[in-house]
Amino acid sequence: MKLSEMKLILKFIFLLYLNTFCINYTLAQTSSAEIMSTSKNEINIPPLKVIIDSVIKRNAMLRFRNQTIRGKELNIKSERLIWTKNLGMQADTRYGTFDNTSLSATGGTSSTSLTTNTKQLNYGVGLYLKFPVFDFLNRKNQVAQAKLELDEAKSMLQFQEDEIRQNIIKLYQELILKQKLLRIKSETLGNSRVNFQMIEKEFRNGIVPIAEYVRISSMSSNMESDYEIAKSDYLAAKQILEEMAGFVFSASPTN
């Protein structure tokens, strides 16, 4: 075989291989685009402050704490007015037959007694004031105790609000991290599929040994698994924050 014919054959093989590579790369890019549809259609995560405010507003435990504080405030007002229970008014009415006796003097030392039976209505109205020494001396302590209970309830509310804020900050940053990891896993899986399709083509043509084919196939399977795990973690983190905030995060527009 002449040298010119050998060069022509080698050139034809090179062009055929290059053409096969381009076709495989295009197919793989299409497959990668399908994978990336999840990560490119990413959610537009709301600002951290918006999520925190929404969670605090919806949290049932915080509503309970606010109601407790309201009860403590009313208790203080009650303690300040408790002295009025020792001041009051009494009224009494009676209706029935009463014996009325009247005495009349008839001169000198003699007198005449007259008893009559009549039906009549008797009533009386009066005020009373009690002065219990213990209540008077202890009233200041009772009011102070009620104020301390109110301060305790407010401190507990603030403590739980701080805990919720810290938890939301962690979940928020975890969501951002898992979104980025999903994007990385998606790109890696797309590249892995490109490589695997090329290796598979070469293996069918007898260029790549079976050991290399099995190794690349195993790596590709592991990347598929890693991608699905990252996707599951990302969706779980997203749905947890959405549930706590009370609204669904909208998807960001794709270019």
Backbone as numpy.savetxt, mean C-alpha at the origin, in Angstrom:
# Nx Ny Nz CAx CAy CAz Cx Cy Cz
43.21 -28.94 -61.77 42.35 -27.75 -61.77 43.24 -26.52 -61.77
42.88 -25.60 -62.62 43.67 -24.39 -62.75 43.49 -23.50 -61.52
44.48 -22.65 -61.34 44.46 -21.73 -60.21 43.29 -20.76 -60.30
42.99 -20.31 -61.54 41.89 -19.35 -61.70 40.55 -20.01 -61.35
40.39 -21.27 -61.73 39.15 -21.96 -61.40 39.04 -22.19 -59.89
40.18 -22.47 -59.22 40.18 -22.64 -57.78 39.77 -21.36 -57.08
40.29 -20.23 -57.54 39.93 -18.94 -56.94 38.45 -18.65 -57.14
37.93 -19.03 -58.29 36.51 -18.77 -58.58 35.62 -19.59 -57.66
36.03 -20.85 -57.44 35.24 -21.72 -56.56 35.27 -21.19 -55.12
36.46 -20.79 -54.66 36.57 -20.25 -53.29 35.77 -18.98 -53.14
35.78 -18.15 -54.18 35.00 -16.91 -54.13 33.51 -17.22 -54.06
33.09 -18.24 -54.82 31.67 -18.62 -54.81 31.26 -19.16 -53.44
32.14 -19.99 -52.81 31.84 -20.53 -51.48 31.76 -19.41 -50.45
32.67 -18.44 -50.57 32.67 -17.31 -49.61 31.39 -16.49 -49.72
30.99 -16.23 -50.99 29.75 -15.44 -51.19 28.54 -16.22 -50.70
28.52 -17.54 -50.92 27.41 -18.35 -50.45 27.34 -18.35 -48.92
28.50 -18.46 -48.28 28.55 -18.46 -46.81 28.10 -17.10 -46.26
28.57 -16.01 -46.94 28.20 -14.67 -46.49 26.70 -14.45 -46.64
26.14 -14.96 -47.73 24.70 -14.82 -47.97 23.91 -15.60 -46.91
24.38 -16.81 -46.60 23.71 -17.62 -45.56 23.76 -16.92 -44.21
24.93 -16.32 -43.93 25.08 -15.61 -42.65 24.10 -14.44 -42.56
23.97 -13.69 -43.65 23.05 -12.53 -43.65 21.61 -12.97 -43.46
21.23 -14.07 -44.13 19.85 -14.56 -44.00 19.60 -14.99 -42.55
20.54 -15.76 -41.97 20.37 -16.22 -40.58 20.33 -15.05 -39.62
21.16 -14.04 -39.88 21.18 -12.88 -38.99 19.86 -12.12 -39.05
19.30 -12.02 -40.25 18.00 -11.34 -40.40 16.91 -12.08 -39.67
16.88 -13.41 -39.82 15.88 -14.21 -39.12 16.04 -14.09 -37.61
17.30 -14.10 -37.19 17.54 -14.00 -35.76 17.15 -12.65 -35.21
17.37 -11.61 -36.01 16.97 -10.28 -35.58 15.46 -10.18 -35.42
14.74 -10.86 -36.33 13.28 -10.89 -36.22 12.87 -11.59 -34.93
13.54 -12.72 -34.66 13.24 -13.44 -33.42 13.57 -12.59 -32.21
14.72 -11.86 -32.30 15.11 -11.00 -31.19 14.12 -9.87 -30.99
13.58 -9.35 -32.09 12.59 -8.27 -31.98 11.34 -8.76 -31.28
10.98 -10.03 -31.53 9.82 -10.58 -30.84 10.08 -10.68 -29.34
11.31 -11.06 -28.98 11.66 -11.13 -27.57 11.64 -9.74 -26.95
12.17 -8.78 -27.68 12.30 -7.44 -27.15 10.96 -6.71 -27.06
9.91 -7.29 -27.62 8.62 -6.62 -27.55 8.17 -6.43 -26.12
8.57 -7.34 -25.24 8.21 -7.20 -23.83 8.96 -6.06 -23.18
10.26 -5.97 -23.46 11.06 -4.96 -22.78 10.93 -3.59 -23.43
10.74 -3.53 -24.76 10.59 -2.23 -25.40 9.25 -1.60 -25.08
8.26 -2.45 -24.87 6.96 -1.93 -24.47 6.92 -1.79 -22.95
7.95 -1.13 -22.44 8.12 -1.02 -21.01 7.10 -0.06 -20.41
6.84 -0.26 -19.12 5.91 0.61 -18.45 6.58 1.94 -18.14
5.77 2.96 -18.12 6.23 4.28 -17.73 6.03 4.39 -16.22
7.06 4.08 -15.46 6.94 4.05 -14.00 6.67 5.45 -13.47
5.60 5.63 -12.72 5.29 6.95 -12.17 6.37 7.42 -11.21
6.41 8.72 -10.92 7.39 9.22 -9.94 7.21 8.55 -8.58
8.30 8.42 -7.86 8.28 7.75 -6.57 7.30 8.42 -5.61
7.27 9.76 -5.57 6.40 10.48 -4.65 4.93 10.18 -4.92
4.57 10.06 -6.19 3.18 9.76 -6.55 2.77 8.40 -5.99
3.64 7.42 -6.13 3.33 6.07 -5.63 3.24 6.07 -4.11
4.20 6.73 -3.44 4.19 6.76 -1.97 2.91 7.42 -1.45
2.54 8.56 -2.03 1.32 9.26 -1.58 0.08 8.40 -1.77
0.02 7.69 -2.89 -1.13 6.85 -3.16 -1.21 5.67 -2.19
-0.06 5.06 -1.90 -0.03 3.92 -0.98 -0.44 4.36 0.43
0.10 5.49 0.88 -0.23 5.99 2.21 -1.72 6.31 2.31
-2.27 6.86 1.25 -3.69 7.21 1.26 -4.58 5.97 1.33
-4.15 4.86 0.71 -4.97 3.66 0.63 -4.71 2.66 1.76
-3.63 2.84 2.51 -3.25 1.84 3.50 -4.27 1.74 4.63
-4.79 0.54 4.86 -5.84 0.34 5.87 -5.31 0.55 7.28
-4.08 0.13 7.56 -3.53 0.30 8.90 -3.36 1.77 9.25
-2.96 2.57 8.28 -2.81 4.00 8.54 -4.17 4.66 8.77
-5.18 4.20 8.06 -6.52 4.73 8.32 -6.97 4.38 9.74
-6.64 3.18 10.17 -6.97 2.78 11.54 -6.24 3.65 12.55
-4.98 3.95 12.29 -4.21 4.80 13.20 -4.78 6.21 13.26
-5.21 6.73 12.12 -5.82 8.07 12.10 -7.14 8.08 12.90
-7.90 7.01 12.79 -9.14 6.93 13.55 -8.85 6.84 15.06
-7.78 6.13 15.41 -7.38 6.05 16.82 -7.00 7.42 17.36
-6.27 8.18 16.55 -5.89 9.54 16.97 -7.12 10.40 17.18
-8.09 10.29 16.29 -9.32 11.06 16.45 -10.03 10.68 17.74
-10.04 9.41 18.07 -10.65 8.96 19.33 -9.91 9.51 20.54
-8.57 9.57 20.47 -7.80 10.12 21.58 -8.06 11.61 21.75
-8.23 12.32 20.65 -8.54 13.76 20.74 -9.88 14.00 21.41
-10.86 13.18 21.05 -12.17 13.29 21.70 -12.09 12.92 23.17
-11.22 11.98 23.51 -11.07 11.58 24.91 -10.51 12.73 25.75
-9.60 13.51 25.18 -9.05 14.66 25.90 -10.15 15.69 26.18
-10.99 15.94 25.18 -12.10 16.88 25.38 -13.03 16.37 26.47
-13.25 15.07 26.49 -14.12 14.49 27.52 -13.51 14.63 28.91
-12.20 14.42 29.02 -11.54 14.55 30.32 -11.59 15.98 30.83
-11.51 16.93 29.94 -11.55 18.32 30.35 -12.94 18.75 30.83
-13.97 18.05 30.39 -15.34 18.39 30.78 -15.89 17.46 31.86
-15.07 16.55 32.36 -15.59 15.54 33.28 -16.04 16.16 34.61
-15.50 17.34 34.95 -15.90 17.97 36.21 -17.38 18.35 36.21
-17.96 18.51 35.03 -19.36 18.95 34.97 -20.33 17.87 35.46
-19.84 16.62 35.58 -20.75 15.57 36.07 -21.10 15.78 37.54
-20.32 16.63 38.25 -20.61 16.93 39.65 -21.52 18.15 39.81
-21.94 18.71 38.73 -22.85 19.84 38.76 -24.11 19.45 38.01
-25.28 19.70 38.63 -26.50 19.29 37.94 -27.74 19.96 38.50
-28.86 19.55 37.98 -30.16 20.09 38.36 -31.10 18.92 38.62
-31.91 19.05 39.67 -32.90 18.03 40.00 -34.29 18.64 39.97
-35.20 17.86 39.47 -36.61 18.29 39.45 -37.46 17.14 39.95
-38.53 17.48 40.71 -39.37 16.45 41.30 -40.82 16.88 41.20
-41.68 15.97 40.77 -43.11 16.25 40.70 -43.88 15.12 41.35
-44.96 15.47 42.05 -45.82 14.47 42.68 -47.27 14.90 42.51
-48.07 13.90 42.18 -49.51 14.18 42.05 -50.27 13.12 42.84
-51.30 13.58 43.65 -52.09 12.64 44.43 -52.95 13.35 45.45
-53.46 12.57 46.38 -54.31 13.10 47.46 -53.45 13.37 48.68
-53.49 14.58 49.13 -52.66 14.99 50.25 -53.56 15.46 51.41
-53.15 15.19 52.64 -53.83 15.69 53.84 -53.24 17.05 54.21
-54.09 18.05 54.22 -53.67 19.39 54.56 -54.31 19.78 55.90
-53.48 20.13 56.83 -53.95 20.52 58.17 -53.70 22.00 58.40
-54.72 22.68 58.87 -54.59 24.11 59.15 -55.01 24.38 60.59
-54.33 25.27 61.25 -54.63 25.66 62.63 -55.12 27.09 62.65
-56.13 27.33 63.46 -56.66 28.70 63.61 -56.87 28.98 65.09
-56.51 30.16 65.54 -56.67 30.56 66.95 -58.02 31.26 67.12
-58.73 30.92 68.21 -60.05 31.50 68.47 -60.02 32.39 69.71
-58.91 32.95 69.98 -58.79 33.85 71.14 -58.21 33.13 72.33
-57.50 33.83 73.10 -56.87 33.23 74.28 -55.82 32.22 73.88
-55.92 31.10 74.48 -54.94 30.03 74.20 -55.54 28.87 73.43
-56.77 28.95 73.08 -57.40 27.84 72.36 -57.18 28.00 70.87
-57.09 26.87 70.19 -56.92 26.86 68.73 -57.75 25.76 68.13
-58.06 25.95 66.85 -58.88 24.97 66.16 -58.07 24.36 65.01
-58.09 23.00 64.91 -57.37 22.28 63.85 -58.37 21.80 62.82
-58.01 22.07 61.52 -58.90 21.64 60.42 -58.08 20.83 59.42
-58.52 19.59 59.20 -57.82 18.69 58.25 -58.71 18.45 57.05
-58.11 18.62 55.86 -58.85 18.39 54.62 -58.03 17.49 53.69
-58.72 16.72 52.86 -58.10 15.87 51.83 -58.30 16.50 50.46
-57.22 16.78 49.75 -57.33 17.39 48.42 -56.37 16.69 47.45
-56.78 16.70 46.17 -55.90 16.20 45.11 -55.15 17.38 44.52
-53.83 17.23 44.43 -53.04 18.35 43.93 -51.71 17.86 43.34
-51.07 18.76 42.65 -49.76 18.48 42.01 -48.70 19.29 42.73
-47.71 18.58 43.28 -46.58 19.25 43.92 -45.31 19.06 43.06
-44.47 20.06 42.97 -43.22 19.95 42.20 -42.15 20.79 42.87
-40.92 20.43 42.54 -39.78 21.17 43.08 -38.59 21.11 42.13
-37.83 22.16 42.05 -36.65 22.26 41.18 -35.49 22.77 42.03
-34.30 22.17 41.80 -33.14 22.60 42.57 -31.84 22.26 41.86
-30.77 22.90 42.25 -29.42 22.65 41.74 -28.61 21.91 42.78
-27.62 21.11 42.27 -26.74 20.45 43.23 -25.30 20.55 42.73
-24.38 20.55 43.62 -22.94 20.61 43.32 -22.22 19.65 44.25
-21.55 18.66 43.62 -20.74 17.71 44.38 -19.28 18.15 44.34
-18.54 17.78 45.31 -17.13 18.17 45.36 -16.28 16.97 45.79
-16.12 15.96 44.88 -15.27 14.80 45.22 -13.80 15.20 45.20
-13.16 15.05 46.33 -11.77 15.51 46.47 -10.82 14.76 45.53
-11.00 13.44 45.40 -10.09 12.66 44.55 -10.18 13.11 43.09
-11.41 13.26 42.59 -11.57 13.68 41.20 -10.96 15.06 40.97
-11.10 15.93 41.95 -10.55 17.28 41.80 -9.03 17.25 41.74
-8.42 16.47 42.62 -6.96 16.41 42.67 -6.37 15.61 41.51
-7.11 14.63 40.99 -6.59 13.73 39.96 -6.95 14.18 38.54
-7.75 15.22 38.40 -8.21 15.62 37.06 -7.04 16.03 36.18
-6.07 16.73 36.72 -4.91 17.15 35.96 -4.14 15.95 35.43
-3.97 14.92 36.27 -3.27 13.71 35.84 -4.03 12.98 34.74
-5.36 12.96 34.84 -6.16 12.28 33.83 -6.03 12.97 32.46
-6.04 14.30 32.48 -5.87 15.04 31.23 -4.47 14.81 30.66
-3.46 14.82 31.52 -2.09 14.58 31.06 -1.93 13.19 30.48
-2.56 12.19 31.10 -2.50 10.82 30.58 -3.16 10.73 29.21
-4.28 11.40 29.05 -4.97 11.39 27.76 -4.10 12.03 26.68
-3.37 13.10 27.03 -2.48 13.74 26.07 -1.32 12.82 25.68
-0.79 12.09 26.67 0.29 11.15 26.37 -0.17 10.04 25.44
-1.38 9.55 25.65 -1.93 8.52 24.77 -2.11 9.06 23.35
-2.51 10.33 23.23 -2.64 10.94 21.91 -1.27 11.05 21.23
-0.26 11.51 21.98 1.09 11.61 21.42 1.62 10.24 21.01
1.32 9.22 21.80 1.74 7.85 21.47 1.10 7.38 20.17
-0.18 7.67 19.98 -0.87 7.28 18.76 -0.29 8.00 17.54
0.05 9.29 17.71 0.64 10.04 16.60 2.03 9.51 16.26
2.80 9.14 17.28 4.14 8.59 17.03 4.05 7.25 16.29
3.09 6.43 16.67 2.90 5.15 16.00 2.50 5.36 14.54
1.65 6.34 14.29 1.27 6.65 12.92 2.48 7.08 12.09
3.30 7.96 12.65 4.49 8.43 11.94 5.47 7.29 11.69
5.61 6.40 12.68 6.52 5.25 12.54 6.08 4.35 11.38
4.80 4.08 11.30 4.31 3.20 10.24 4.36 3.88 8.88
4.15 5.18 8.83 4.31 5.91 7.57 5.76 5.83 7.08
6.71 5.99 8.00 8.12 5.89 7.62 8.45 4.49 7.12
7.91 3.47 7.78 8.13 2.09 7.33 7.59 1.87 5.92
6.40 2.39 5.67 5.79 2.23 4.34 6.63 2.94 3.29
7.09 4.15 3.60 7.92 4.89 2.64 9.19 4.11 2.31
9.84 3.59 3.33 11.08 2.83 3.10 10.81 1.58 2.27
9.71 0.90 2.55 9.36 -0.30 1.79 9.07 0.03 0.33
8.34 1.12 0.10 8.01 1.51 -1.27 9.27 1.91 -2.03
10.19 2.60 -1.36 11.45 2.97 -2.01 12.21 1.72 -2.47
12.26 0.70 -1.60 12.95 -0.55 -1.97 12.25 -1.22 -3.15
10.92 -1.33 -3.08 10.18 -1.97 -4.16 10.31 -1.19 -5.47
10.34 0.12 -5.36 10.47 0.97 -6.54 11.81 0.75 -7.23
12.89 0.73 -6.43 14.21 0.51 -7.00 14.36 -0.91 -7.53
13.72 -1.88 -6.87 13.75 -3.26 -7.37 13.05 -3.36 -8.71
11.95 -2.64 -8.87 11.23 -2.67 -10.15 12.10 -2.10 -11.27
12.76 -0.97 -10.99 13.65 -0.37 -12.00 14.78 -1.33 -12.36
15.37 -1.98 -11.32 16.45 -2.93 -11.57 15.97 -4.11 -12.40
14.82 -4.67 -12.05 14.32 -5.83 -12.78 13.89 -5.47 -14.20
13.47 -4.24 -14.39 13.17 -3.79 -15.75 14.45 -3.75 -16.60
15.52 -3.24 -16.01 16.80 -3.18 -16.74 17.35 -4.59 -16.99
17.24 -5.47 -15.97 17.73 -6.84 -16.14 16.96 -7.57 -17.22
15.65 -7.33 -17.30 14.85 -7.97 -18.35 15.31 -7.49 -19.72
15.62 -6.21 -19.84 16.11 -5.69 -21.12 17.43 -6.35 -21.50
18.32 -6.50 -20.51 19.62 -7.13 -20.78 19.44 -8.60 -21.17
18.59 -9.31 -20.42 18.34 -10.72 -20.73 17.71 -10.87 -22.11
16.85 -9.93 -22.46 16.20 -9.99 -23.76 17.20 -9.83 -24.89
18.10 -8.84 -24.74 19.12 -8.62 -25.77 20.08 -9.81 -25.85
20.43 -10.34 -24.69 21.34 -11.50 -24.66 20.70 -12.72 -25.33
19.43 -12.92 -25.06 18.73 -14.06 -25.68 18.63 -13.88 -27.18
18.40 -12.65 -27.64 18.35 -12.42 -29.08 19.67 -12.74 -29.74
20.75 -12.30 -29.12 22.08 -12.60 -29.67 22.37 -14.10 -29.62
21.90 -14.75 -28.56 22.11 -16.19 -28.44 21.39 -16.95 -29.55
20.21 -16.49 -29.89 19.47 -17.16 -30.96 20.15 -16.97 -32.32
20.73 -15.77 -32.49 21.50 -15.55 -33.73 22.64 -16.56 -33.83
23.38 -16.68 -32.72 24.53 -17.59 -32.71 24.09 -19.04 -32.88
22.98 -19.42 -32.21 22.55 -20.81 -32.28 22.08 -21.18 -33.68
21.38 -20.27 -34.34 20.92 -20.56 -35.69 22.10 -20.74 -36.66
23.13 -19.92 -36.44 24.33 -20.09 -37.28 25.01 -21.42 -37.01
25.14 -21.77 -35.72 25.78 -23.04 -35.36 24.96 -24.21 -35.87
23.64 -24.09 -35.76 22.78 -25.17 -36.23 22.95 -25.39 -37.73
23.03 -24.29 -38.49 23.23 -24.40 -39.94 24.58 -25.05 -40.25
25.60 -24.63 -39.53 26.93 -25.20 -39.77 27.00 -26.67 -39.34
26.26 -27.01 -38.27 26.24 -28.40 -37.82 25.59 -29.29 -38.87
24.52 -28.81 -39.49 23.86 -29.59 -40.54 24.75 -29.76 -41.76
25.62 -28.77 -41.96 26.53 -28.85 -43.10 27.82 -29.59 -42.76
27.91 -30.10 -41.52 29.08 -30.87 -41.12 30.29 -30.05 -40.77
30.12 -28.75 -40.59 31.26 -27.88 -40.28 31.57 -27.88 -38.78
30.51 -27.88 -37.94 30.67 -27.82 -36.49 30.49 -29.21 -35.91
31.39 -29.64 -35.01 31.25 -30.98 -34.41 30.07 -31.01 -33.45
29.61 -32.20 -33.14 28.40 -32.36 -32.30 28.62 -31.84 -30.88
29.85 -31.96 -30.37 30.12 -31.48 -29.01 29.91 -29.97 -28.91
30.38 -29.25 -29.91 30.20 -27.79 -29.93 28.73 -27.43 -30.08
28.03 -28.20 -30.91 26.60 -27.95 -31.11 25.82 -28.16 -29.81
26.16 -29.23 -29.08 25.47 -29.49 -27.80 25.79 -28.39 -26.80
27.02 -27.91 -26.78 27.41 -26.85 -25.83 26.64 -25.56 -26.12
26.57 -25.18 -27.39 25.86 -23.95 -27.76 24.37 -24.10 -27.50
23.83 -25.29 -27.77 22.42 -25.54 -27.53 22.09 -25.43 -26.04
22.98 -25.96 -25.19 22.77 -25.87 -23.74 22.83 -24.43 -23.27
23.77 -23.66 -23.79 23.88 -22.25 -23.42 22.63 -21.48 -23.84
22.14 -21.79 -25.03 20.93 -21.12 -25.52 19.72 -21.44 -24.64
19.62 -22.69 -24.20 18.51 -23.09 -23.32 18.59 -22.37 -21.97
19.82 -22.25 -21.46 20.00 -21.54 -20.19 19.61 -20.07 -20.31
19.93 -19.48 -21.44 19.57 -18.07 -21.65 18.06 -17.90 -21.79
17.40 -18.87 -22.40 15.94 -18.86 -22.48 15.35 -18.90 -21.07
15.91 -19.79 -20.23 15.43 -19.91 -18.87 15.66 -18.64 -18.07
16.86 -18.05 -18.23 17.17 -16.81 -17.51 16.23 -15.69 -17.93
15.91 -15.65 -19.21 15.00 -14.61 -19.70 13.61 -14.76 -19.09
13.10 -15.99 -19.03 11.76 -16.21 -18.47 11.72 -15.89 -16.98
12.80 -16.22 -16.27 12.86 -15.89 -14.84 12.88 -14.38 -14.64
13.68 -13.68 -15.45 13.75 -12.22 -15.34 12.41 -11.58 -15.69
11.73 -12.15 -16.67 10.41 -11.63 -17.05 9.40 -11.83 -15.92
9.43 -13.01 -15.31 8.51 -13.29 -14.21 8.78 -12.38 -13.01
10.05 -12.19 -12.67 10.41 -11.31 -11.56 9.97 -9.87 -11.82
10.15 -9.44 -13.05 9.77 -8.07 -13.42 8.26 -7.86 -13.31
7.49 -8.81 -13.83 6.03 -8.68 -13.78 5.51 -8.74 -12.34
6.13 -9.60 -11.52 5.72 -9.70 -10.12 5.99 -8.39 -9.38
7.17 -7.81 -9.58 7.50 -6.54 -8.93 6.57 -5.42 -9.38
6.24 -5.42 -10.66 5.34 -4.41 -11.20 3.94 -4.53 -10.62
3.42 -5.75 -10.58 2.06 -5.96 -10.09 1.93 -5.70 -8.59
2.98 -5.98 -7.82 2.95 -5.69 -6.38 2.83 -4.19 -6.15
3.63 -3.40 -6.85 3.56 -1.95 -6.69 2.23 -1.40 -7.18
1.71 -1.95 -8.26 0.41 -1.50 -8.78 -0.70 -1.79 -7.78
-0.64 -2.96 -7.15 -1.66 -3.33 -6.16 -1.61 -2.40 -4.95
-0.41 -2.08 -4.51 -0.28 -1.20 -3.35 -0.69 0.24 -3.68
-0.35 0.69 -4.88 -0.67 2.07 -5.27 -2.13 2.23 -5.67
-2.75 1.16 -6.14 -4.16 1.24 -6.49 -4.43 1.66 -7.92
-3.41 1.65 -8.77 -3.62 1.97 -10.19 -2.58 1.24 -11.02
-2.89 1.07 -12.31 -2.03 0.33 -13.23 -1.06 1.30 -13.90
0.21 0.92 -13.92 1.23 1.75 -14.59 1.06 1.63 -16.09
0.97 2.74 -16.77 0.75 2.72 -18.21 2.05 2.40 -18.94
1.89 1.83 -20.14 3.07 1.48 -20.96 3.58 2.72 -21.65
4.90 2.82 -21.72 5.51 3.96 -22.41 5.41 3.73 -23.90
5.23 4.80 -24.69 5.12 4.65 -26.14 6.43 4.17 -26.74
6.33 3.32 -27.73 7.53 2.80 -28.41 7.83 3.65 -29.61
9.12 3.77 -29.92 9.55 4.55 -31.08 9.50 3.70 -32.34
